[in-house]
Amino acid sequence: MAQQAQQQAQQYGGYAQQGQGQGQSPVPVPTQVQPRPNATIGSEYPLLVAIDFGTTFSGVAYAFKTNGEVLEMTTWPHQANLYGKVPTVSAYSKENDRMHSWGYAAKAAMLTPNARNLDLLQKFKLFLDNDLAPYLPPLPRTINPQTAISDYLRAVHTHAINEIIKNSAGGMVDPQHIQYCLTVPAMWTDAAKGVMRQTAIQAGLIQPSDPPHRLLLVSEPEAAAMYCEKKCEQFNLRHGDRFMICDAGGGTVDLIVFQVDYSSGTRALTEVTRGSGASCGSGFLDENFTTLIRQKLSRYDLQPKAWAQIMEEFVFMHKPQFDGDEDSFISMPASVAGLVDLDLRLEDGLLAISAQEMREVVFDPVVNQVLGLIDGQLYQSQVCSAIFLVGGFGSSPYLHKRVQQEFESRVPLIRYPPRPDLAVVRGAVYHGLTHTPIQSRVARRWYGVDTTRAYKPGDPVEKKYMQDGKYRVRDGFSVFVRPGQSIAVDECISKKYITHKYPEPLSSPLYVYNGENQPDFVDSPGVQKLCDFTIPLPHMPGAAPGTPVIFTLRLYFGRTELKAEAEFQSGEVISTLCQFQ
């Protein structure tokens, strides 16, 4: 039996050694890439609701699958304008750290005498950006980012479902028969996406026991691409043409180049570049404007309500209309409306800010970052027929002008589609309705598992051990996926293993690395343990503990979320999503 186990351990990867107590990692077998057919999922949910959870504004759209008509949520509590989205802000009581109000109602609450008892939380989505989070000011007291996000999502979800029920024929909507699609920035890590899934469960969108496909995660530029794909005829995009999505929102800017593919007889999209992104959305224009206006008015004692009024006017009037040529005239609050300060160009209740100053101080520091991201995508793609600017910031006339000036000699078509601010949320619905929207994606980082391999000079001595008369090393980084590798949505990368730990569940760690060159070991600098795939073993009648179990582990990297499944010799297949650290 021992000899048989040793032969199996050599034939298959390493759970065998772990079961024998040696603590060694799997020995890899040749990687196999296998396409798997798409299965229609979600048919048990007749209503699809998409939530575009944004840094500064959020939106909701939905469709009943029987007719596929996409409708947007246009009414929000305490809404004072016709904008189709709701501010991503929440007011919390200082007394008990519970959410007092959200959206427009939270902004209104901060203009009342009760504001002294409230904290206004803004841009809390940015806490899930690993590069930015360490530099953000902490949330007040006991409130953590996941709580702030789940409280806000719960409020948006409750309002949205009530509105859908109210507006649907007969008012018959079963909350248990709703499928959700939640948008996430493409630049987020896999772990951040996992946090969003857990936050959605915490917010009550779905239950932990629901199948994973009840909640779909879609990257924001991919959702926008689905929206623009519907406009291919309008923009004369044909087979083989490439177009870039520049999704410029309030917090993040995400970019990917897609290629139109008619080879299957129907229009599909494939990613052709490694997506890129940065935290350089329009919210940073707000910060620049705040700094500028506080410098200009530093000699005057303005109350918080007055500052809020100035910012509200900038956000809803001047920021979306600024074209780089016209001076801006900011209305002053009543407390300073009668002041005249010609040095500041303040008179008649208006503060004039020149177009040059608005460009150089407020817009250009952010816009130049976006231009750099676009240039990087064009360098990857080489050829590009169109750039589509979407998102709230994407509809900025000044951003459009600068992109046009910079890239019109290289890209013939630069446009923002109709209602670019709703492109992501509408596209998220299209994603949920279409089961094969994107044919392939391009990996952004290295993925691998730990393995043993032959020792070579220069390897760490502490990892060296003897096996079958030969020196080997532990903790090697066995590559599953390389950055830049194109992966079909339903391709799986598989390796065979054997475990001697029956009936304990399988636990397969996955490691990730963002550098350019392949790391040597799973504990090399920069390598992080991303997650564990925990898969329960099937019941084997009469099997004793420790009975060898041979299985094939399949990993899917071409989807928005990582997925694993194990197929056993009995033919049984058990799937799981990544359990993040």
C-alpha positions as CSV (number, residue, x, y, z in Angstrom):
1,M,0.0,0.0,0.0
2,A,2.8,2.4,0.9
3,Q,4.5,1.7,-2.4
4,Q,1.3,2.2,-4.3
5,A,0.8,5.6,-2.5
6,Q,4.3,6.6,-3.4
7,Q,3.7,5.7,-7.1
8,Q,0.5,7.7,-7.0
9,A,2.2,10.7,-5.4
10,Q,4.7,10.7,-8.2
11,Q,2.0,10.4,-10.9
12,Y,-0.1,13.2,-9.5
13,G,0.4,16.4,-7.6
14,G,1.2,16.9,-4.0
15,Y,-1.7,16.4,-1.7
16,A,-0.3,12.9,-1.2
17,Q,2.8,14.1,0.6
18,Q,0.7,16.4,2.8
19,G,-1.4,13.5,3.8
20,Q,1.8,11.5,4.8
21,G,2.8,14.3,7.1
22,Q,5.8,15.6,5.2
23,G,4.3,19.0,4.6
24,Q,5.6,19.2,1.0
25,S,3.8,21.0,-1.8
26,P,2.4,19.6,-5.0
27,V,4.7,18.3,-7.7
28,P,3.2,19.8,-10.9
29,V,2.0,17.8,-13.9
30,P,1.6,19.4,-17.4
31,T,-0.9,22.1,-17.5
32,Q,-4.0,21.5,-19.6
33,V,-6.3,24.2,-20.9
34,Q,-9.8,22.9,-21.6
35,P,-12.7,24.9,-23.0
36,R,-16.0,24.2,-21.3
37,P,-19.4,24.9,-22.8
38,N,-21.4,27.8,-21.4
39,A,-24.4,26.8,-19.3
40,T,-27.5,29.0,-19.1
41,I,-27.6,30.3,-15.5
42,G,-30.0,32.6,-13.7
43,S,-33.1,31.4,-15.5
44,E,-34.8,30.8,-12.1
45,Y,-34.6,34.6,-11.5
46,P,-37.1,36.5,-13.7
47,L,-36.0,40.0,-12.6
48,L,-32.4,41.3,-13.0
49,V,-31.3,44.3,-10.9
50,A,-28.0,46.0,-11.6
51,I,-26.3,48.3,-9.0
52,D,-23.5,50.6,-10.1
53,F,-22.0,51.4,-6.7
54,G,-19.9,54.4,-7.5
55,T,-17.4,56.5,-5.5
56,T,-19.4,59.7,-5.7
57,F,-22.8,58.6,-7.3
58,S,-24.5,55.3,-7.6
59,G,-27.2,54.1,-10.0
60,V,-29.7,51.3,-10.4
61,A,-31.2,49.7,-13.6
62,Y,-33.3,46.6,-14.0
63,A,-35.0,44.4,-16.6
64,F,-37.6,41.7,-16.5
65,K,-36.1,38.9,-18.5
66,T,-39.4,38.2,-20.3
67,N,-39.0,41.3,-22.4
68,G,-35.5,42.5,-21.7
69,E,-36.4,46.2,-21.6
70,V,-33.8,48.1,-19.5
71,L,-35.2,50.7,-17.2
72,E,-33.3,53.0,-14.9
73,M,-34.1,54.1,-11.4
74,T,-34.8,57.9,-11.7
75,T,-36.4,58.8,-8.4
76,W,-34.6,59.0,-5.1
77,P,-35.6,60.2,-1.6
78,H,-35.2,64.0,-1.2
79,Q,-34.0,64.4,-4.8
80,A,-33.9,68.1,-5.8
81,N,-32.7,67.7,-9.4
82,L,-33.3,65.5,-12.4
83,Y,-30.0,63.6,-12.3
84,G,-30.6,59.9,-12.6
85,K,-28.1,58.8,-9.9
86,V,-28.0,59.2,-6.2
87,P,-25.0,60.6,-4.2
88,T,-22.8,57.9,-2.5
89,V,-22.9,59.5,0.9
90,S,-24.3,58.6,4.3
91,A,-24.9,60.5,7.5
92,Y,-24.1,58.7,10.7
93,S,-25.2,59.6,14.2
94,K,-22.3,60.5,16.5
95,E,-24.2,59.1,19.4
96,N,-24.5,55.5,18.3
97,D,-22.7,55.2,14.9
98,R,-25.8,54.2,13.1
99,M,-26.8,55.4,9.7
100,H,-29.1,58.4,10.0
101,S,-29.8,59.0,6.3
102,W,-28.2,58.4,2.9
103,G,-28.0,60.0,-0.6
104,Y,-29.8,63.3,-1.1
105,A,-31.4,63.0,2.3
106,A,-27.9,62.8,4.0
107,K,-26.8,65.9,2.1
108,A,-30.0,67.7,3.2
109,A,-29.5,66.6,6.8
110,M,-26.0,68.2,6.9
111,L,-27.7,71.6,6.2
112,T,-29.9,71.5,9.3
113,P,-29.1,72.4,12.9
114,N,-28.9,68.7,13.6
115,A,-25.8,68.5,11.5
116,R,-23.6,69.0,14.6
117,N,-24.7,65.5,15.7
118,L,-23.9,63.8,12.4
119,D,-20.9,62.7,10.5
120,L,-21.1,62.7,6.7
121,L,-19.3,59.8,5.1
122,Q,-18.1,60.2,1.5
123,K,-16.0,58.2,-1.0
124,F,-15.9,55.2,1.3
125,K,-15.6,53.0,-1.8
126,L,-12.0,54.1,-2.1
127,F,-11.1,52.1,1.0
128,L,-11.2,48.9,-1.2
129,D,-8.5,50.3,-3.4
130,N,-5.4,48.8,-1.8
131,D,-3.0,51.4,-3.2
132,L,-5.1,54.3,-1.9
133,A,-6.6,53.0,1.3
134,P,-3.4,53.6,3.5
135,Y,-3.5,57.3,2.7
136,L,-7.2,57.9,3.4
137,P,-8.4,59.5,6.7
138,P,-10.0,56.8,8.9
139,L,-13.7,56.7,9.2
140,P,-15.1,58.0,12.5
141,R,-15.1,55.9,15.7
142,T,-16.4,52.3,15.3
143,I,-17.5,52.6,11.6
144,N,-15.4,50.5,9.2
145,P,-15.5,50.6,5.4
146,Q,-17.4,47.3,5.0
147,T,-20.1,48.5,7.4
148,A,-20.4,51.9,5.6
149,I,-20.7,50.1,2.2
150,S,-23.1,47.5,3.4
151,D,-25.4,50.1,5.1
152,Y,-25.4,52.2,2.0
153,L,-26.1,49.2,-0.3
154,R,-28.9,48.0,2.0
155,A,-30.6,51.4,1.8
156,V,-30.2,51.7,-2.0
157,H,-31.4,48.1,-2.5
158,T,-34.5,48.6,-0.2
159,H,-35.5,51.8,-2.0
160,A,-34.9,50.2,-5.5
161,I,-37.0,47.1,-4.8
162,N,-39.8,49.2,-3.4
163,E,-39.8,51.4,-6.5
164,I,-39.7,48.4,-8.8
165,I,-42.6,46.8,-7.0
166,K,-44.6,50.0,-7.1
167,N,-44.0,50.5,-10.9
168,S,-44.4,46.9,-12.0
169,A,-47.6,45.6,-13.5
170,G,-49.7,44.2,-10.6
171,G,-47.0,44.9,-8.1
172,M,-46.0,41.2,-8.1
173,V,-42.2,40.9,-7.5
174,D,-40.9,38.1,-5.3
175,P,-37.7,39.3,-3.6
176,Q,-36.4,35.7,-3.7
177,H,-36.6,35.6,-7.5
178,I,-34.3,38.5,-8.2
179,Q,-30.8,38.2,-9.7
180,Y,-28.3,40.9,-9.1
181,C,-25.4,42.4,-11.0
182,L,-23.0,44.5,-9.1
183,T,-20.3,46.6,-10.8
184,V,-16.7,46.7,-9.6
185,P,-13.6,48.6,-10.9
186,A,-11.4,46.5,-13.1
187,M,-8.4,47.8,-11.3
188,W,-9.5,46.2,-8.0
189,T,-7.7,43.1,-6.8
190,D,-9.5,39.8,-6.6
191,A,-9.6,40.1,-2.8
192,A,-11.4,43.5,-3.1
193,K,-14.0,41.8,-5.4
194,G,-14.4,39.1,-2.7
195,V,-15.0,41.8,-0.1
196,M,-17.7,43.3,-2.3
197,R,-19.5,39.9,-2.5
198,Q,-19.4,39.5,1.2
199,T,-20.6,43.1,1.7
200,A,-23.5,42.4,-0.6
201,I,-24.5,39.4,1.5
202,Q,-24.1,41.6,4.6
203,A,-26.4,44.2,3.0
204,G,-29.1,41.5,2.4
205,L,-29.0,41.4,-1.4
206,I,-28.5,37.7,-1.3
207,Q,-28.1,35.0,1.3
208,P,-24.9,33.0,2.0
209,S,-26.8,29.9,1.0
210,D,-27.7,31.3,-2.4
211,P,-25.9,29.9,-5.5
212,P,-23.0,32.2,-6.5
213,H,-24.7,33.1,-9.8
214,R,-27.5,34.9,-8.0
215,L,-25.0,37.8,-7.6
216,L,-22.9,38.5,-10.7
217,L,-19.9,40.8,-10.5
218,V,-19.0,42.7,-13.6
219,S,-16.1,45.1,-14.1
220,E,-17.2,48.6,-14.8
221,P,-15.4,49.0,-18.2
222,E,-16.7,45.6,-19.3
223,A,-20.3,46.8,-18.5
224,A,-19.6,50.0,-20.4
225,A,-18.3,47.9,-23.3
226,M,-21.6,45.9,-23.3
227,Y,-23.5,49.2,-23.5
228,C,-21.3,50.5,-26.4
229,E,-21.5,47.2,-28.1
230,K,-25.2,47.8,-28.6
231,K,-24.1,51.0,-30.5
232,C,-21.7,49.2,-32.9
233,E,-23.8,49.9,-36.0
234,Q,-24.3,53.5,-35.0
235,F,-20.5,53.9,-34.8
236,N,-19.8,51.7,-37.8
237,L,-17.6,49.2,-35.8
238,R,-17.0,46.0,-37.8
239,H,-15.3,42.6,-37.3
240,G,-11.7,43.0,-36.1
241,D,-12.1,46.7,-35.1
242,R,-10.8,47.6,-31.7
243,F,-12.3,50.2,-29.4
244,M,-11.2,51.5,-26.0
245,I,-13.4,52.0,-23.0
246,C,-12.3,54.8,-20.8
247,D,-14.7,54.6,-17.8
248,A,-14.0,57.8,-15.9
249,G,-16.1,58.0,-12.7
250,G,-16.0,59.9,-9.5
251,G,-13.2,57.9,-7.9
252,T,-11.5,55.6,-10.4
253,V,-10.7,55.6,-14.1
254,D,-10.6,52.1,-15.8
255,L,-9.5,51.4,-19.3
256,I,-9.5,48.3,-21.5
257,V,-9.3,47.8,-25.3
258,F,-11.8,45.3,-26.8
259,Q,-12.0,43.8,-30.3
260,V,-15.3,43.2,-32.1
261,D,-15.6,39.6,-33.2
262,Y,-18.2,38.3,-35.7
263,S,-16.5,34.9,-36.3
264,S,-19.2,33.0,-34.5
265,G,-22.0,34.6,-36.6
266,T,-23.0,36.8,-33.8
267,R,-21.3,39.9,-32.4
268,A,-19.0,39.2,-29.4
269,L,-16.1,41.1,-27.7
270,T,-12.7,40.0,-26.7
271,E,-10.2,41.8,-24.5
272,V,-6.9,42.6,-26.2
273,T,-5.0,44.6,-23.6
274,R,-4.2,44.2,-19.9
275,G,-6.7,46.6,-18.4
276,S,-5.3,49.6,-16.5
277,G,-6.7,52.1,-14.1
278,A,-6.0,54.6,-11.3
279,S,-7.7,56.6,-8.7
280,C,-8.0,59.8,-10.7
281,G,-11.7,60.3,-11.0
282,S,-13.7,63.5,-10.9
283,G,-13.8,63.4,-7.1
284,F,-10.2,64.6,-7.2
285,L,-11.4,67.7,-9.2
286,D,-13.6,68.4,-6.1
287,E,-10.6,68.2,-3.9
288,N,-8.6,70.6,-6.1
289,F,-11.5,73.0,-6.3
290,T,-11.9,72.9,-2.5
291,T,-8.3,73.8,-2.0
292,L,-8.5,76.6,-4.6
293,I,-11.7,78.2,-3.2
294,R,-10.5,77.9,0.4
295,Q,-7.3,79.7,-0.5
296,K,-9.3,82.5,-2.2
297,L,-11.8,83.0,0.6
298,S,-9.4,82.3,3.5
299,R,-9.8,85.8,4.9
300,Y,-13.6,85.3,5.2
301,D,-15.3,83.3,7.9
302,L,-17.6,80.9,6.0
303,Q,-19.7,78.4,7.9
304,P,-19.9,74.7,6.9
305,K,-23.3,75.3,5.3
306,A,-21.8,78.0,3.0
307,W,-18.9,75.8,1.9
308,A,-21.4,73.0,1.2
309,Q,-23.5,75.3,-1.0
310,I,-20.4,76.4,-3.0
311,M,-19.3,72.7,-3.6
312,E,-22.9,71.7,-4.6
313,E,-22.9,74.4,-7.3
314,F,-19.4,73.3,-8.5
315,V,-20.4,69.6,-8.6
316,F,-23.7,70.0,-10.4
317,M,-23.1,73.1,-12.6
318,H,-19.5,74.1,-13.2
319,K,-17.7,70.7,-13.2
320,P,-19.9,69.0,-15.8
321,Q,-20.1,72.2,-18.1
322,F,-16.5,73.4,-18.0
323,D,-14.9,73.3,-21.5
324,G,-11.6,74.9,-20.8
325,D,-12.4,78.2,-22.5
326,E,-15.0,80.0,-20.5
327,D,-14.5,81.7,-17.1
328,S,-16.5,80.3,-14.2
329,F,-18.7,82.5,-11.9
330,I,-19.4,80.9,-8.6
331,S,-22.4,82.1,-6.6
332,M,-21.6,83.2,-3.1
333,P,-23.6,82.2,-0.1
334,A,-25.9,84.9,1.5
335,S,-23.4,85.5,4.3
336,V,-20.8,86.9,1.9
337,A,-23.0,87.8,-1.1
338,G,-22.7,91.5,-0.4
339,L,-18.9,91.6,-0.3
340,V,-16.8,93.3,-3.0
341,D,-13.2,92.2,-3.4
342,L,-11.9,93.3,-6.8
343,D,-8.5,91.6,-6.2
344,L,-10.4,88.3,-6.0
345,R,-12.8,89.3,-8.8
346,L,-15.6,89.0,-6.2
347,E,-18.5,91.3,-6.8
348,D,-22.3,91.2,-7.3
349,G,-22.4,88.0,-5.3
350,L,-20.2,86.1,-7.8
351,L,-16.6,84.9,-7.6
352,A,-15.0,84.8,-11.0
353,I,-12.4,82.1,-11.7
354,S,-10.5,82.4,-14.9
355,A,-10.6,79.5,-17.4
356,Q,-6.8,79.3,-17.2
357,E,-6.8,78.9,-13.4
358,M,-9.6,76.4,-13.5
359,R,-7.6,74.4,-16.1
360,E,-4.2,74.5,-14.4
361,V,-5.2,74.2,-10.8
362,V,-8.4,72.1,-10.8
363,F,-8.7,70.0,-14.0
364,D,-5.2,69.4,-15.6
365,P,-3.6,67.6,-12.7
366,V,-6.3,65.0,-13.0
367,V,-6.9,65.0,-16.7
368,N,-3.2,64.5,-17.4
369,Q,-3.3,61.3,-15.5
370,V,-6.2,60.1,-17.6
371,L,-4.3,61.0,-20.8
372,G,-1.4,58.9,-19.5
373,L,-3.6,55.9,-19.0
374,I,-5.1,56.2,-22.5
375,D,-1.6,56.4,-24.0
376,G,-0.6,53.3,-22.1
377,Q,-3.5,51.4,-23.6
378,L,-2.8,52.6,-27.1
379,Y,0.8,51.4,-26.7
380,Q,-0.5,47.9,-25.8
381,S,-3.1,47.8,-28.6
382,Q,-1.1,49.6,-31.3
383,V,-4.3,49.9,-33.4
384,C,-7.6,51.4,-32.1
385,S,-10.6,52.5,-34.1
386,A,-12.5,54.3,-31.3
387,I,-12.3,55.6,-27.8
388,F,-15.5,55.8,-25.8
389,L,-15.6,58.0,-22.8
390,V,-18.2,56.9,-20.3
391,G,-19.0,57.6,-16.7
392,G,-19.8,60.9,-15.0
393,F,-16.3,62.3,-15.6
394,G,-16.3,60.7,-19.1
395,S,-19.0,63.2,-20.1
396,S,-16.8,66.2,-19.2
397,P,-16.5,68.5,-22.3
398,Y,-13.0,69.5,-21.2
399,L,-11.8,65.9,-20.8
400,H,-13.3,65.1,-24.3
401,K,-11.5,68.1,-25.7
402,R,-8.1,67.2,-24.2
403,V,-8.5,63.5,-25.4
404,Q,-9.4,64.8,-28.9
405,Q,-6.4,67.1,-29.0
406,E,-4.0,64.4,-27.8
407,F,-5.1,61.4,-29.7
408,E,-7.2,62.4,-32.8
409,S,-4.2,61.7,-35.1
410,R,-4.0,58.1,-33.8
411,V,-7.7,57.2,-33.2
412,P,-10.3,58.2,-35.8
413,L,-13.3,58.2,-33.5
414,I,-13.5,59.7,-30.0
415,R,-17.0,59.9,-28.6
416,Y,-19.1,59.6,-25.5
417,P,-22.2,57.5,-26.2
418,P,-25.7,58.7,-25.3
419,R,-26.1,59.1,-21.5
420,P,-22.5,58.2,-20.7
421,D,-23.1,58.5,-17.0
422,L,-25.6,55.6,-17.2
423,A,-23.4,53.4,-19.6
424,V,-22.1,51.3,-16.8
425,V,-25.3,50.5,-15.0
426,R,-27.2,49.9,-18.2
427,G,-24.4,47.7,-19.5
428,A,-24.4,45.7,-16.3
429,V,-28.0,44.8,-17.1
430,Y,-27.0,43.7,-20.6
431,H,-24.2,41.7,-19.1
432,G,-26.7,39.8,-16.9
433,L,-29.1,39.3,-19.8
434,T,-26.4,38.0,-22.1
435,H,-24.7,34.8,-21.0
436,T,-21.7,35.1,-23.4
437,P,-20.9,38.9,-23.5
438,I,-17.1,38.8,-23.4
439,Q,-15.4,35.8,-25.1
440,S,-12.0,36.2,-23.5
441,R,-10.1,38.4,-21.0
442,V,-6.4,39.3,-20.6
443,A,-4.8,38.5,-17.3
444,R,-3.3,41.4,-15.3
445,R,-1.0,39.5,-12.9
446,W,0.7,36.2,-12.2
447,Y,-1.3,33.4,-10.5
448,G,0.3,30.3,-9.2
449,V,0.4,27.5,-6.6
450,D,3.2,26.3,-4.4
451,T,5.2,23.3,-5.7
452,T,8.4,21.4,-5.3
453,R,11.0,21.4,-8.0
454,A,14.6,20.3,-8.7
455,Y,17.2,22.1,-6.7
456,K,19.5,24.5,-8.6
457,P,22.6,26.5,-7.5
458,G,21.6,29.7,-5.8
459,D,18.3,28.3,-4.3
460,P,17.8,29.0,-0.6
461,V,19.5,26.2,1.4
462,E,16.6,26.1,4.0
463,K,14.2,25.0,1.2
464,K,16.5,22.2,0.1
465,Y,15.6,18.5,0.9
466,M,16.4,15.0,-0.4
467,Q,13.8,12.9,-2.3
468,D,14.5,9.7,-4.1
469,G,18.2,10.4,-4.0
470,K,17.9,13.9,-5.6
471,Y,17.8,17.4,-4.1
472,R,14.6,19.4,-4.4
473,V,13.3,22.7,-3.0
474,R,10.0,23.5,-1.4
475,D,7.7,26.5,-1.9
476,G,8.3,26.9,-5.7
477,F,5.9,29.2,-7.6
478,S,4.2,27.0,-10.1
479,V,2.6,29.3,-12.8
480,F,-1.0,28.9,-13.7
481,V,-1.5,32.2,-15.5
482,R,0.9,34.9,-16.8
483,P,0.2,38.6,-17.1
484,G,-0.9,39.5,-20.6
485,Q,-2.1,35.9,-21.2
486,S,-5.4,35.8,-23.1
487,I,-7.9,33.4,-21.4
488,A,-11.3,32.4,-22.8
489,V,-14.1,33.0,-20.4
490,D,-14.8,29.3,-19.9
491,E,-11.3,28.0,-20.2
492,C,-10.1,26.1,-17.2
493,I,-6.5,25.3,-16.3
494,S,-6.3,21.9,-14.6
495,K,-3.9,19.8,-12.7
496,K,-4.3,16.3,-11.2
497,Y,-3.7,15.7,-7.5
498,I,-4.1,13.0,-4.9
499,T,-5.0,13.5,-1.2
500,H,-4.5,11.1,1.6
501,K,-6.6,13.2,4.0
502,Y,-10.1,11.8,3.4
503,P,-12.6,12.9,4.6
504,E,-11.1,16.3,5.3
505,P,-12.0,19.0,2.7
506,L,-9.4,20.0,0.1
507,S,-7.8,23.3,0.7
508,S,-5.8,24.7,-2.3
509,P,-3.9,28.0,-1.7
510,L,-3.5,30.3,-4.7
511,Y,-0.8,33.0,-4.9
512,V,-0.6,36.2,-6.8
513,Y,2.2,38.5,-8.0
514,N,2.0,41.9,-9.7
515,G,5.6,42.2,-10.9
516,E,6.9,41.9,-14.4
517,N,9.1,38.8,-14.0
518,Q,8.0,35.4,-12.7
519,P,8.8,34.9,-9.0
520,D,10.8,31.9,-7.9
521,F,9.0,31.1,-4.7
522,V,5.6,31.7,-3.1
523,D,7.3,33.6,-0.3
524,S,9.4,35.8,-2.7
525,P,9.1,39.5,-2.1
526,G,5.8,40.8,-3.4
527,V,4.1,37.5,-3.7
528,Q,0.9,37.3,-1.7
529,K,-1.3,34.4,-0.7
530,L,-4.6,35.4,-2.4
531,C,-7.0,32.8,-1.2
532,D,-7.9,29.2,-0.5
533,F,-10.2,27.1,-2.6
534,T,-11.9,24.9,0.0
535,I,-13.7,21.9,-1.6
536,P,-15.5,19.2,0.4
537,L,-14.7,15.7,-0.6
538,P,-17.7,13.5,-1.8
539,H,-18.9,10.8,0.4
540,M,-17.3,7.4,-0.3
541,P,-19.3,4.5,1.2
542,G,-17.0,2.2,3.2
543,A,-13.9,4.4,2.7
544,A,-11.6,4.6,5.8
545,P,-10.0,7.9,6.9
546,G,-6.8,8.5,4.8
547,T,-8.1,6.6,1.8
548,P,-6.3,8.0,-1.3
549,V,-8.6,10.2,-3.4
550,I,-7.5,11.2,-6.9
551,F,-9.1,14.4,-8.4
552,T,-8.6,17.0,-11.0
553,L,-8.5,20.6,-9.8
554,R,-9.8,23.1,-12.4
555,L,-9.3,26.9,-12.0
556,Y,-11.2,29.5,-14.1
557,F,-9.3,32.8,-14.5
558,G,-11.3,34.2,-17.4
559,R,-14.3,35.3,-15.4
560,T,-14.8,38.4,-13.2
561,E,-14.4,36.2,-10.1
562,L,-12.0,33.3,-9.7
563,K,-13.7,30.0,-9.6
564,A,-12.4,26.5,-8.8
565,E,-13.9,23.0,-9.2
566,A,-12.7,19.5,-8.5
567,E,-13.8,16.5,-10.5
568,F,-13.4,13.1,-8.8
569,Q,-13.0,9.7,-10.3
570,S,-16.7,9.0,-9.6
571,G,-17.5,11.8,-12.1
572,E,-18.9,14.1,-9.4
573,V,-17.9,17.8,-9.8
574,I,-17.9,20.2,-6.9
575,S,-17.4,24.0,-7.4
576,T,-16.4,26.8,-5.2
577,L,-15.5,30.5,-5.3
578,C,-12.2,31.8,-3.8
579,Q,-12.2,32.2,0.0
580,F,-10.0,35.4,0.4
581,Q,-7.6,36.0,3.2
